[in-house]
Structure formats: structure tokens, C-alpha cells
Amino acid sequence: MEKERILIYSTVFLIMGLSNSVIPVLPEIASLGNTSSATFEYTLLFSGYFIGALLTMIPFGFLVDVYDKLKLILLAVVLTFTAGLILIFTNNIYMLILARFVEGFACGAFFPAAYSILSGLRHRIRYIGEFNFLLSAGLAFGVLSSGFLASWSIKGGIILFTIIAAIILYFNLLYVAQTSHKKVRVKRSIPYPDIKMILKNLFNKKYIRTWLITFLLFGITGVMLAFYPEYSKDTLSKPELGIAIALLYAASMLTNIILGRMDVNFRPMITTGIILGTCGVLLSIEFPYIGFTLLGIGSGMGMLGLPVAVSHMPFERGLAMGMFNTYIYAGLAFMPLIIGIFVDLGYQLMFFIASIFIFMTLFIKDGVDSGQKE
């Protein structure tokens, strides 16, 4: 295995793991900063990571073709390590929120560079599949480690992944130092993005259903991750909560592996994903293991079906996928803030309202032309 892939694989596991190690202990971390779940600061503590990624994904994407991709990955590891240190050593709510933003910046720096490298390799399909598997594995291990280490330290999972970050950073520095002198430096101008075209396609009415489903389906996952730890704090232990959330990622992983090898049209896949996601949110109110499993299957179907739908849109594939990821992170960032408005009505009613949001997308007209060959 090439050293580049080892660094990429280990880094995606690290970034996803650290970001999710905060989730099971979010109420406790917020309380250390004298913040309750009914405040804007609480939801920002959760959403800061996604907002940071949302703001930086496209800018770093333009820089991928200008600067050394490995150095951008190195930057991502440095930012992740820095965020981990801040999360460990401070309880100030604003510093904690800053750390979450820094995690998001790391995500924005990493993913465009990582996908660019992997997509240029000979066995790119297999490698990207392995990459996505480790992405979900990192998310699952993050919540599991945080839940099981909470009895030792409420920040146990964060400490673990910060140590992992230090190790990966050390080897990343060594590898970048070894390879930098071998590369010929060519001065290239920074590409100028067509902002008007990007905005036009981001808000194209013809494809509003696809964009809304992307925003809401992944946004509802964000809502559950943001508020379920507080909702279940009197009914689930930290290990049990970690298992419940890990089931979401395990179900998504299996869905991608199984359906990814089957010839299933994207339309019924997306529709079924919406229905299962809606049922998962509602069932999680009383049956967390079943609910999170169904939500994982639903989001997994969305992760497979929605990119295919986006690929049928009549503009550049790279730009289309960039917009798709923008809507994913927009949903993860802003849906908790939107649904959080209803927290005073009670968590159960808030979760019900969230499920209605996604279910209503079934009744919006689909403007995607699937006449092209998939």
C-alpha cells in the first residue's frame, strides 16, 4: 500500500473520529462552559464543525490544483490536533465552539485533496470505497470510544483521538519532508471561480427536490446527534448511547456495501431512504437502537441514490458533486439550529417536527432528467 494512501486513510479515520467523540458527551461538555441545551451556544457547539467545513470546502477545492495536496492534508492534521488540544484544555464555551470550527476547517482542507489523490490512482473505485468505509468507521469508533471512556474522563474520547492525531502528525511531517524535495515547483495562478454560475446552480428551482432531500436527510441526522444525548441522558448510559449512535454508522456502512453491488434505480432508493429516515427518527423516541439503525439505512440509501441523481444534472460533474457536498454540510450545520427553535416544546415534539420536514419532500416534483445512462 502506498504511503500516501496510508496517510489519507489514517487521517479520514482521525478527523471523523475526533469530530464524533464530542457527540455522546455534548451536554456535559456544554455544561462545563455553563451552557444548557436550550441555548444558541449549545447548538453552535454541535454545528460549528459542519459550518467550518461548509465555509471552507469550496475554497480549498480551488486550491487543490494550485498547491501540494499532501501539504493540504498535513494542514488538516495540524488543525485537527490543534482543535483536540483546545477541547481538552479549556472549558470556555466560546473556545470550545472555536475548536469545533477549527475541526471543520480541517475537514474542508482534507477532503478535496484526499479525493483528488485517490481519484487519480489506477484502482480508484476500490480505494474510494475503502476510504468511505474508514470514514464511517471513524464516526462509529468516535462515539463508541467517547461513550465507554466517559466513566474515566468526560473528555476521554477526545483525549484518545488527540493522541492519535499527534502520532499521525509525526508520520505526516516525516513523509512530506521526504517527498517535498523530489517535486518540481511550478508557479500556477489561482483559478478564479465563477461565483454567479455556482449560485445559479445551487438554487436551481428545477432541482430543488434533490437539494432539499440532501439538506434535510443529512440535516435530520445532525439534529438527532445534536439533541439525542440530552434527550436520553436519564434513560441511556454513555456506553448505551455510544452503541445507539454507532448503529447508525454501521447500518449506513452495510447499506452502502450491499446496495452498492446491486443494480437499483436511484429514484426508489431515495424514496425508500426518506421513508426509512422518517421512521427512524420517530422510533428513536422510544426505541433508540431500532430508530438509529433505520436512520442509518435511510441515510445510507440517500448517500448512494442522491449522487446518482446529481450526476444527471446538466452541468459539470465536479461542480455538481461539490454542490452536493455543500448541501450535505449545510444540512448538518443548520438543521440543528432550525429545529432547535422548537426545543422549548419538548424533545419528542421537536423530533416529530423534524421528521415531518423530510417526509414532505416526497410530495415535491422531481426535475431531474434520468434519460442519461447511469
C-alpha positions in Angstrom: 0.0 0.0 0.0 1.4 3.4 -1.0 2.3 5.7 1.9 0.0 8.4 0.5 -3.0 6.1 1.0 -1.9 5.1 4.5 -1.8 8.8 5.4 -5.1 9.5 3.8 -6.8 6.5 5.3 -5.5 7.3 8.8 -6.4 10.9 8.5 -10.0 10.4 7.5 -10.4 8.0 10.4 -8.9 10.6 12.7 -10.9 13.6 11.5 -14.2 11.7 11.7 -13.4 10.1 15.0 -12.4 13.3 16.8 -15.5 15.2 15.4 -17.8 12.4 16.7 -16.1 11.9 20.0 -17.8 15.1 21.2 -21.3 13.9 20.4 -22.1 11.4 23.3 -20.8 13.9 25.9 -22.0 17.1 24.3 -24.4 18.0 27.2 -21.6 17.5 29.8 -19.0 19.5 27.8 -21.5 22.3 27.3 -22.3 22.3 31.0 -18.6 22.7 31.8 -19.0 26.1 29.9 -22.2 26.9 31.9 -24.3 26.3 28.8 -27.6 24.4 28.6 -29.2 22.6 25.6 -31.8 25.4 25.2 -29.2 28.0 24.2 -27.8 29.0 20.8 -24.3 28.3 22.0 -25.2 24.7 22.6 -26.4 24.1 19.0 -23.4 26.1 17.7 -21.1 23.8 19.7 -22.5 20.9 17.7 -22.9 22.7 14.4 -19.6 24.6 14.4 -17.8 21.7 12.9 -20.2 21.5 9.9 -20.3 25.3 9.4 -16.5 25.3 9.3 -16.4 22.6 6.7 -19.2 24.3 4.7 -17.4 27.6 4.6 -14.0 26.1 3.5 -14.8 23.1 1.3 -15.2 25.1 -2.0 -12.2 27.5 -1.3 -9.9 24.6 -0.5 -11.3 22.7 -3.5 -10.0 25.5 -5.8 -6.6 25.4 -4.0 -6.1 21.6 -4.6 -4.9 22.2 -8.1 -2.5 25.0 -7.1 -0.7 23.7 -4.0 0.8 20.4 -2.9 -2.1 18.1 -2.0 -0.1 16.4 0.7 0.6 19.7 2.4 -3.1 20.4 2.5 -3.6 17.0 4.2 -0.8 17.9 6.6 -2.6 21.2 7.3 -5.8 19.2 8.1 -3.9 17.1 10.6 -2.4 20.1 12.2 -5.8 21.8 12.5 -7.3 18.6 13.9 -4.6 18.2 16.5 -5.0 21.9 17.5 -8.7 21.5 17.9 -8.2 18.5 20.1 -5.9 20.4 22.4 -8.3 23.2 22.7 -11.2 20.8 23.5 -9.1 19.1 26.2 -7.6 22.1 28.0 -10.4 24.6 28.1 -14.0 24.7 29.3 -14.7 28.2 28.0 -17.8 27.8 25.8 -16.5 30.2 23.1 -13.1 28.5 22.9 -14.9 25.1 22.6 -17.0 26.5 19.8 -13.8 27.8 18.1 -12.3 24.3 18.4 -15.3 22.9 16.6 -14.9 25.5 13.8 -11.2 24.5 13.5 -12.2 20.9 13.2 -14.5 21.9 10.3 -11.6 23.9 8.6 -9.5 20.7 8.8 -12.3 18.8 7.1 -12.5 21.4 4.4 -8.8 21.2 3.8 -8.7 17.4 3.8 -11.5 16.1 1.6 -10.9 17.9 -1.7 -7.2 16.9 -1.5 -7.9 13.3 -0.5 -10.5 12.7 -3.2 -8.2 14.3 -5.8 -5.3 12.0 -4.9 -7.5 8.8 -4.7 -9.4 9.6 -7.9 -6.1 9.8 -9.8 -5.0 6.3 -8.8 -5.4 3.2 -11.0 -7.7 1.3 -8.6 -9.6 4.5 -7.6 -13.0 2.8 -7.2 -11.7 0.3 -4.7 -9.6 2.9 -2.9 -12.5 5.4 -2.6 -14.7 2.5 -1.3 -12.1 1.8 1.4 -11.9 5.5 2.1 -15.7 5.7 2.7 -15.6 2.6 4.8 -12.9 4.1 7.1 -14.8 7.4 7.2 -17.9 5.6 8.7 -15.6 3.5 10.9 -14.1 6.6 12.3 -17.5 8.1 13.1 -18.6 4.9 14.8 -15.4 4.4 16.8 -15.5 8.1 17.8 -18.9 7.8 19.5 -18.1 4.3 20.9 -14.8 5.3 22.5 -16.3 8.5 23.9 -19.2 6.6 25.5 -17.0 3.9 27.0 -14.3 6.2 28.2 -16.7 8.7 29.8 -16.5 6.9 33.1 -12.8 7.6 33.2 -13.0 11.1 31.8 -15.8 13.0 30.2 -13.3 14.0 27.5 -11.7 10.5 27.3 -12.6 10.0 23.6 -11.3 13.5 22.7 -8.0 12.7 24.5 -7.7 9.4 22.7 -8.1 10.9 19.3 -5.8 13.9 20.1 -3.1 11.3 20.9 -3.8 9.6 17.6 -3.6 13.0 15.9 -0.1 13.6 17.4 1.1 10.2 16.0 -0.4 10.8 12.6 1.0 14.3 12.5 4.5 13.0 13.3 4.5 10.5 10.4 2.8 13.0 8.1 5.6 15.5 8.7 8.2 12.9 8.0 6.6 11.8 4.7 6.0 15.4 3.5 9.6 16.3 4.3 10.9 13.2 2.4 8.8 14.0 -0.7 8.9 17.8 -0.9 12.4 17.9 -2.4 11.5 15.4 -5.2 8.8 17.6 -6.6 9.4 20.3 -9.2 7.7 23.5 -8.1 5.7 25.1 -10.8 4.1 28.5 -10.2 0.5 28.5 -11.1 -2.2 31.1 -10.9 -5.1 30.6 -8.5 -8.2 29.7 -10.6 -11.0 32.3 -10.5 -14.3 30.7 -9.5 -17.4 31.6 -11.5 -19.5 32.7 -8.5 -22.6 33.5 -10.5 -22.7 30.1 -12.1 -22.2 28.4 -8.7 -25.0 30.4 -7.1 -27.3 29.8 -10.1 -26.9 26.0 -9.8 -27.1 25.9 -6.0 -30.6 27.5 -6.1 -31.9 26.0 -9.4 -35.6 25.5 -8.9 -35.7 22.6 -11.3 -33.6 20.5 -8.9 -35.0 21.9 -5.6 -36.3 18.4 -4.5 -32.8 16.8 -4.8 -31.2 19.7 -3.0 -33.9 19.7 -0.3 -33.7 16.0 0.3 -29.9 16.3 0.6 -30.2 19.2 3.0 -32.9 17.6 5.1 -32.0 13.9 5.2 -28.5 14.5 6.4 -29.6 17.5 8.4 -32.0 15.3 10.4 -29.1 13.1 11.2 -27.4 16.2 12.6 -30.5 17.0 14.6 -30.5 13.6 16.3 -26.8 13.7 17.0 -27.1 17.2 18.5 -30.1 16.7 20.7 -30.5 13.0 21.4 -27.7 12.9 24.1 -29.6 15.4 26.1 -32.9 13.8 25.5 -31.7 10.3 26.6 -29.4 11.3 29.4 -31.8 9.9 32.0 -32.6 6.7 30.1 -29.3 5.7 28.4 -25.9 5.3 29.9 -23.0 6.8 27.9 -21.9 3.3 26.6 -25.5 2.6 25.5 -25.8 6.0 23.8 -22.5 5.3 22.0 -23.8 1.9 20.8 -27.0 3.5 19.5 -25.2 6.2 17.5 -22.6 3.6 16.3 -25.5 1.5 14.9 -26.4 4.5 12.7 -23.0 4.4 11.1 -22.8 0.6 11.0 -26.2 0.4 9.2 -25.1 3.1 6.7 -21.8 1.2 6.0 -23.7 -2.1 5.4 -26.2 -0.4 3.2 -23.5 1.1 1.0 -21.7 -2.2 0.7 -24.8 -4.2 -0.1 -26.8 -1.8 -2.3 -23.6 -0.6 -4.0 -23.2 -4.0 -5.6 -26.9 -4.2 -6.8 -28.5 -2.6 -9.8 -31.1 -0.4 -8.1 -32.5 2.8 -9.7 -31.8 5.9 -7.8 -35.4 7.1 -7.5 -36.8 4.3 -5.4 -33.6 4.2 -3.4 -34.0 7.9 -2.5 -37.8 7.5 -1.8 -37.2 4.5 0.4 -34.4 6.3 2.2 -36.7 9.2 3.0 -39.4 6.8 4.4 -36.9 4.8 6.5 -35.2 8.0 7.7 -38.6 9.4 8.8 -39.5 6.1 10.6 -36.1 6.0 12.2 -36.4 9.5 13.8 -39.9 8.6 15.2 -39.0 5.2 16.5 -35.8 6.5 18.2 -38.0 8.4 20.6 -38.8 5.1 22.4 -36.6 2.5 20.7 -33.1 4.1 20.1 -31.4 1.0 18.7 -34.1 0.3 16.1 -34.6 4.0 15.4 -30.9 4.8 14.8 -30.5 1.6 12.7 -33.3 2.6 10.4 -32.0 6.2 10.2 -28.6 4.8 9.2 -30.1 2.6 6.5 -32.1 5.6 5.2 -29.1 8.0 5.1 -27.1 5.2 3.5 -29.6 4.9 0.7 -29.5 8.7 0.3 -25.7 8.6 0.1 -26.0 6.2 -2.7 -29.0 7.5 -4.6 -28.5 11.2 -4.3 -25.1 11.4 -6.0 -26.5 9.4 -8.9 -29.4 11.9 -9.2 -27.0 14.8 -9.1 -24.9 13.2 -11.8 -27.8 13.5 -14.2 -27.9 17.3 -13.8 -26.8 19.1 -17.0 -23.6 20.8 -15.7 -20.1 19.8 -14.9 -19.8 16.7 -12.7 -17.2 18.1 -10.4 -19.2 21.2 -9.7 -22.4 19.1 -9.2 -20.6 16.9 -6.6 -19.2 20.0 -4.9 -22.7 21.5 -4.6 -24.0 18.1 -3.3 -21.4 18.1 -0.5 -22.2 21.7 0.2 -25.8 20.8 0.8 -24.8 17.9 3.0 -22.8 20.1 5.3 -25.3 22.9 5.1 -27.9 20.4 6.4 -25.7 19.1 9.2 -24.8 22.7 10.2 -28.1 24.5 10.0 -30.8 21.9 10.6 -30.0 21.6 14.3 -30.1 25.4 14.5 -33.5 25.5 12.7 -35.1 22.6 14.6 -33.6 23.8 17.9 -36.1 26.7 17.8 -38.7 24.1 18.9 -36.8 22.7 21.8 -39.0 24.5 24.3 -41.9 22.4 23.1 -40.2 19.3 24.3 -37.7 16.9 22.6 -40.3 14.4 21.4 -42.4 17.1 19.6 -39.2 18.6 18.2 -38.1 15.2 16.8 -41.6 14.8 15.3 -41.4 18.2 13.6 -38.0 17.2 12.2 -39.4 14.0 10.7 -42.3 16.0 9.0 -39.7 18.2 7.3 -38.1 15.3 5.5 -41.3 13.4 4.8 -42.8 16.3 3.0 -40.1 16.1 0.3 -41.9 13.1 -1.0 -44.6 15.4 -2.4 -42.2 17.8 -4.3 -42.0 17.4 -8.0 -38.7 15.9 -9.2 -37.0 17.9 -12.0 -34.0 15.5 -12.5 -33.9 14.1 -16.0 -32.8 10.4 -15.8 -32.6 9.9 -19.5 -28.9 9.6 -19.4 -27.2 6.3 -18.8 -26.2 5.8 -15.2 
